[in-house]
Amino acid sequence: MLPPRSPLPQLGRQALAEFLGSAGLVTVVIGSGIAASRLSTDPGLQLLENAVITGAGLVALILAFGPVSGGHFNPVVTVADRIFGGVSTRQVAAYLPAQLAGGALGAIVANLMFSLPAVSISSHDRSSGGLWLSEALATFGLVVLVFALVRNGRAVLAPFAVGAYITAAYWWSSSNSFANPMVDVARMLSDTFAGIAPASVPMFVFVQLVGGAVGVAVVVLLYPDVGAVAGDVVVPHPDPAEEGA
């Protein structure tokens, strides 16, 4: 008996997984930020609640959708994986719009869950040299982490390692570690605890790309053969080329 087949081609399933994972990630980030701000008046406790829930949610999302698409949910990770040959240009063209659209939907859902307007443009300015350095470092660390894990045969630990890294980066980085251009764009749509003003986004995206590029360079120096396993980032998943996309 033949196994059941999805009506979507493999590439379509991967794009859908990236869409859903990105939507879920933004919903968790913004939703937990709103809940934290309503449950506590202490900024430290609010950040702790936001960080722990974001890290736990990210673990769950990578476990759920990673086996289909790899669980990137981040344009920097996708572009870095393309540089190493882990994904094709067609996959990048499918992943990036899916991530951005999913992130926007996640912001809308989070707002609506807490009885706020579906879209409220954030007024939370996040512009300073320290914040930009923070974002570059956080993105650099994320790129090195995910490729080091897969290169060393520890991709099975990636959901937990990435979740732990993001939770920690909320605290050691002055920017609270966005480390993701998709998240930057989505968080513009919520004028809440987790929001970011549109004027702050271009520089955040720029320094994240710079941090990601430096991360790629360091991975090349540390693991010159990483391209052989780049197809398993963030977690192992099917190659559309092997199934005719």
C-alpha positions in Angstrom: 0.0 0.0 0.0 1.4 3.4 -1.0 1.9 6.0 1.7 -0.6 8.9 1.6 0.6 11.9 -0.4 0.0 15.6 0.3 -1.8 17.6 -2.4 1.1 20.1 -2.1 4.5 19.5 -3.7 7.4 19.3 -1.2 8.4 22.9 -1.8 4.9 24.1 -1.2 4.8 22.1 2.1 8.1 23.7 3.1 6.8 27.2 2.4 3.7 26.5 4.4 5.8 25.2 7.3 7.9 28.4 7.2 4.8 30.5 7.1 3.2 28.7 10.0 6.4 28.6 12.1 7.1 32.3 11.5 3.5 33.2 12.4 3.7 31.1 15.5 7.0 32.7 16.6 5.7 36.2 16.2 2.5 35.3 18.0 4.5 33.9 20.9 6.9 36.9 21.1 4.2 39.6 20.9 1.5 37.7 22.8 3.8 36.9 25.7 5.0 40.5 25.8 1.4 41.8 26.1 0.6 39.2 28.7 3.7 40.0 30.7 3.0 43.7 30.7 -0.5 43.1 32.0 0.5 40.6 34.6 3.3 42.5 36.2 4.5 46.1 36.6 8.1 45.1 37.2 10.2 45.5 34.0 12.6 42.7 34.9 9.8 40.2 35.6 8.1 41.3 32.3 11.3 40.6 30.4 11.8 37.2 32.2 8.2 36.1 31.3 8.7 37.3 27.7 12.1 35.6 27.3 11.1 32.2 28.8 7.9 31.9 26.8 9.6 32.9 23.6 12.3 30.3 24.1 9.9 27.6 24.9 7.6 28.5 22.1 10.5 28.5 19.6 11.5 24.9 20.7 8.0 23.7 20.1 7.7 25.4 16.7 11.0 24.0 15.5 10.0 20.5 16.6 6.6 20.8 14.9 7.6 22.4 11.5 11.4 21.8 11.3 11.1 18.2 9.9 9.3 19.7 6.9 11.3 22.9 6.1 14.3 22.9 8.5 12.6 25.4 10.9 14.5 28.5 9.7 11.8 31.1 10.5 14.5 33.7 9.8 15.6 35.2 6.5 19.2 35.5 7.8 19.4 31.8 8.4 17.8 31.0 5.1 20.2 33.2 3.2 23.2 31.8 5.1 22.0 28.3 4.3 21.8 29.3 0.6 25.4 30.5 0.7 26.5 27.1 2.0 24.3 25.2 -0.5 21.9 23.8 2.0 18.9 25.3 0.2 18.3 26.2 -3.5 17.4 29.6 -4.9 13.9 28.3 -5.5 13.6 27.5 -1.8 14.9 30.9 -0.8 12.3 32.5 -3.2 9.6 30.5 -1.4 10.8 30.8 2.2 11.4 34.5 2.4 7.9 35.7 1.4 6.4 32.9 3.5 8.4 34.0 6.6 7.4 37.7 6.1 3.7 37.0 5.5 3.6 34.6 8.5 5.2 37.1 10.7 2.7 39.8 9.8 -0.1 37.3 10.4 1.4 36.4 13.8 1.4 40.1 14.9 -2.2 40.5 13.9 -3.3 37.4 15.7 -1.4 38.4 18.8 -3.0 41.8 18.8 -6.5 40.4 18.3 -6.1 37.8 21.0 -5.7 40.6 23.6 -8.6 42.7 22.2 -6.3 45.2 20.6 -6.6 46.7 17.0 -5.4 44.1 14.4 -2.7 46.5 13.4 -1.2 49.3 15.5 2.0 50.7 14.3 4.6 50.7 17.1 6.0 53.9 18.6 8.7 52.1 20.5 12.0 53.7 19.3 15.0 51.4 19.4 17.8 53.4 17.9 21.3 53.6 19.4 24.8 52.3 18.7 24.6 49.8 21.6 21.4 48.3 20.3 22.8 48.0 16.8 25.9 46.3 18.1 23.7 44.0 20.2 21.7 42.9 17.2 24.8 42.2 15.1 26.2 40.1 17.9 23.0 38.2 18.6 22.5 37.4 14.9 26.2 36.4 14.6 25.8 34.0 17.5 22.7 32.4 16.1 24.2 31.7 12.7 27.3 30.2 14.2 25.2 28.1 16.6 22.9 26.5 14.1 25.6 25.6 11.6 28.0 24.4 14.3 25.3 22.0 15.6 24.6 20.4 12.3 28.3 20.2 11.3 29.0 18.4 14.5 26.2 15.9 14.1 24.1 17.4 16.9 21.2 18.8 14.8 18.8 16.8 17.0 19.7 19.3 19.8 19.0 22.3 17.6 15.4 23.1 18.8 16.5 23.1 22.4 19.9 24.9 21.8 18.3 27.6 19.7 15.5 28.1 22.2 18.0 28.3 25.0 20.2 30.8 23.1 17.3 33.1 22.3 16.1 33.0 26.0 19.6 33.9 27.1 20.1 36.6 24.5 17.0 38.4 25.7 19.1 39.1 28.8 22.7 39.5 27.7 21.9 41.7 24.7 20.8 45.3 25.2 18.3 45.0 22.4 16.6 41.9 23.8 17.8 39.9 20.8 15.5 40.3 17.8 18.2 38.7 15.6 15.7 38.2 12.8 14.6 40.6 10.0 11.2 38.9 9.8 10.6 39.6 13.5 11.7 43.2 13.0 9.0 43.8 10.3 6.3 42.0 12.2 6.9 43.7 15.5 6.3 47.1 13.8 2.6 46.1 13.6 2.0 46.0 17.4 2.4 49.1 19.6 2.9 47.0 22.7 5.7 45.8 24.9 7.5 43.9 22.1 7.0 46.5 19.4 9.6 48.4 17.4 9.0 51.7 15.6 9.2 51.6 11.8 12.0 54.1 11.7 14.2 51.8 13.8 13.7 48.7 11.6 16.1 49.5 8.6 19.1 49.8 10.8 18.1 46.7 12.8 17.9 44.7 9.5 21.2 46.1 8.3 23.2 45.1 11.4 21.5 41.7 11.5 22.6 41.1 7.9 26.1 42.2 8.9 26.2 40.0 11.9 24.9 37.1 9.8 27.6 37.7 7.2 30.3 37.7 9.9 28.8 34.5 11.3 29.0 32.8 7.9 32.7 33.9 7.6 33.5 32.4 11.0 31.7 29.2 10.2 33.7 28.8 7.0 36.9 29.3 9.0 35.9 26.8 11.7 34.1 24.3 9.6 35.2 24.5 5.9 33.3 21.3 5.1 30.0 22.6 6.5 28.4 22.7 3.0 28.2 18.9 3.0 25.6 19.0 5.8 24.1 22.4 5.3 20.9 20.8 4.0 20.1 19.7 7.5 19.9 23.3 9.0 18.2 24.0 11.4 17.0 20.4 11.7 17.1 17.6 9.1 14.3 17.8 6.5 13.6 16.5 3.0 15.3 17.9 -0.1 12.7 19.0 -2.7 15.0 18.1 -5.5 14.8 14.5 -4.5 11.0 14.5 -4.7 10.7 16.6 -7.8 9.7 19.6 -5.7 
